[in-house]
Amino acid sequence: MNAAAARAALLEGKDLLAALRAESRRRAGPLGVSGVLAEQLARELGAGAEPGAVVVEPRSVRGLEVLVRIVAGDPNEQDLAAVAEADDVLVPVVLVQLWPQEDWTRPFVLTPFVVECRPGAGFPLGEIAARIADASEAAAALAARVPALRGTVTGGVA
């Protein structure tokens, strides 16, 4: 292969990669954050994110890539309703459990994606990002829009 053909193939590959990235971005819905301290977690997850990539207290879960629901103590009626609504439209849910009690058991019945947040430790963003990546079918596309997820999705490779 001569240099011109190699250059043409490389440019074609770059164009294809750019097209695939653009397509994957269009398919990833926003990340929804709701519940107790939702604004704080959304601010942390949304640092440097594309506008609209992280939505606080979304009106509907329809179209979200993942719903992150923050619960304090045992899930209440609003928490259960949010999970049920997401389940109805096949949106995965990541539960962030604040202040878990000693006798508390993880609510795996609601979702297998649960993160415990201990008092005074702040949100464990790495663990939350990992559960979001596990839950999402378009984790790479979502990470392209939300930088807080990139390290987890790429396995720590920048």
C-alpha positions as CSV (number, residue, x, y, z in Angstrom):
1,M,0.0,0.0,0.0
2,N,1.4,3.4,-0.9
3,A,1.4,6.4,1.3
4,A,-1.5,8.1,-0.4
5,A,-3.7,5.0,-0.1
6,A,-2.7,4.6,3.6
7,R,-3.5,8.2,4.2
8,A,-6.9,7.9,2.5
9,A,-7.7,4.7,4.5
10,L,-6.7,6.5,7.7
11,L,-8.9,9.5,6.9
12,E,-11.8,7.2,6.0
13,G,-11.4,5.4,9.4
14,K,-11.3,8.7,11.2
15,D,-14.5,9.8,9.4
16,L,-16.2,6.5,10.3
17,L,-15.1,6.8,14.0
18,A,-16.5,10.4,14.1
19,A,-19.8,9.2,12.6
20,L,-20.1,6.4,15.1
21,R,-19.4,8.7,18.0
22,A,-22.0,11.2,16.8
23,E,-24.5,8.4,16.4
24,S,-23.8,7.0,19.8
25,R,-24.3,10.4,21.4
26,R,-27.7,10.7,19.8
27,R,-28.8,7.4,21.3
28,A,-27.8,8.1,24.9
29,G,-30.5,9.8,26.8
30,P,-29.8,12.0,29.7
31,L,-28.9,10.9,33.2
32,G,-31.7,11.7,35.6
33,V,-31.0,12.4,39.3
34,S,-33.9,12.5,41.8
35,G,-34.6,12.2,45.5
36,V,-32.8,13.6,48.6
37,L,-29.8,15.8,47.8
38,A,-30.5,15.4,44.0
39,E,-29.2,18.8,43.2
40,Q,-25.9,18.2,44.9
41,L,-25.2,14.9,43.3
42,A,-26.4,16.2,39.9
43,R,-23.9,19.1,40.2
44,E,-21.1,16.7,41.0
45,L,-22.0,14.2,38.2
46,G,-22.7,17.0,35.8
47,A,-19.4,18.9,36.2
48,G,-18.2,19.6,32.7
49,A,-21.1,17.7,31.1
50,E,-22.9,18.7,28.0
51,P,-26.0,20.9,28.6
52,G,-29.0,18.7,29.4
53,A,-26.9,15.5,29.9
54,V,-27.7,15.4,33.6
55,V,-31.3,16.3,34.6
56,V,-32.4,17.0,38.2
57,E,-35.8,15.8,39.2
58,P,-37.0,15.0,35.7
59,R,-40.7,15.4,35.0
60,S,-40.7,11.9,33.5
61,V,-38.3,9.1,33.4
62,R,-39.2,8.3,29.8
63,G,-36.2,8.8,27.6
64,L,-33.6,8.8,30.4
65,E,-30.6,6.6,30.0
66,V,-30.5,5.9,33.7
67,L,-32.3,7.2,36.7
68,V,-30.2,7.8,39.8
69,R,-32.6,7.8,42.8
70,I,-31.2,9.0,46.2
71,V,-33.0,7.5,49.2
72,A,-32.5,8.1,52.9
73,G,-33.4,5.2,55.1
74,D,-35.9,2.7,53.9
75,P,-37.4,3.6,50.5
76,N,-40.6,5.6,50.9
77,E,-43.7,5.8,48.7
78,Q,-42.1,8.4,46.4
79,D,-39.0,6.3,46.0
80,L,-41.0,3.2,45.2
81,A,-43.1,5.1,42.7
82,A,-40.0,6.5,40.9
83,V,-38.6,3.0,40.6
84,A,-41.9,1.6,39.4
85,E,-42.2,4.4,36.8
86,A,-38.7,3.7,35.5
87,D,-39.3,0.0,35.4
88,D,-42.5,0.5,33.4
89,V,-40.5,2.2,30.6
90,L,-37.4,0.0,30.9
91,V,-35.1,2.7,32.4
92,P,-32.5,1.2,34.7
93,V,-32.3,2.7,38.2
94,V,-29.3,3.2,40.4
95,L,-30.2,3.7,44.1
96,V,-27.9,5.7,46.2
97,Q,-28.7,4.9,49.8
98,L,-27.9,7.7,52.3
99,W,-27.2,6.9,55.9
100,P,-27.8,3.1,55.8
101,Q,-28.9,1.7,59.2
102,E,-27.1,-1.3,60.8
103,D,-30.0,-3.5,60.2
104,W,-30.7,-2.2,56.7
105,T,-30.6,-4.6,53.8
106,R,-29.9,-3.5,50.3
107,P,-33.1,-3.1,48.3
108,F,-32.0,-5.5,45.5
109,V,-35.7,-6.2,44.9
110,L,-35.9,-2.7,43.5
111,T,-32.7,-2.7,41.5
112,P,-29.4,-4.6,41.6
113,F,-27.6,-1.3,41.2
114,V,-27.2,0.0,44.8
115,V,-24.6,2.3,46.3
116,E,-24.2,3.0,50.0
117,C,-23.2,6.5,51.1
118,R,-21.8,6.7,54.6
119,P,-22.4,9.9,56.7
120,G,-19.7,12.5,56.3
121,A,-18.0,10.8,53.4
122,G,-19.7,12.6,50.6
123,F,-21.0,10.9,47.5
124,P,-18.8,8.0,46.4
125,L,-18.7,9.2,42.8
126,G,-16.5,6.4,41.5
127,E,-18.9,3.8,42.8
128,I,-21.9,5.6,41.6
129,A,-20.3,6.0,38.1
130,A,-19.5,2.3,38.1
131,R,-23.2,1.4,38.8
132,I,-24.4,3.8,36.2
133,A,-22.0,2.2,33.7
134,D,-23.2,-1.2,34.7
135,A,-26.9,-0.2,34.3
136,S,-26.6,1.6,31.0
137,E,-26.8,-0.1,27.7
138,A,-25.0,3.0,26.2
139,A,-22.4,3.7,28.8
140,A,-19.8,4.9,26.4
141,A,-22.2,7.2,24.7
142,L,-23.3,8.6,28.1
143,A,-19.7,9.0,29.2
144,A,-19.1,11.0,26.1
145,R,-21.6,13.5,27.4
146,V,-20.9,13.2,31.1
147,P,-17.1,13.4,32.0
148,A,-17.7,12.1,35.5
149,L,-18.3,8.7,34.0
150,R,-15.4,8.6,31.6
151,G,-12.8,7.0,33.9
152,T,-15.1,4.3,34.9
153,V,-16.3,3.5,31.3
154,T,-12.8,3.5,29.8
155,G,-11.4,1.5,32.7
156,G,-9.4,4.4,34.0
157,V,-7.6,4.9,30.7
158,A,-7.7,8.5,29.6
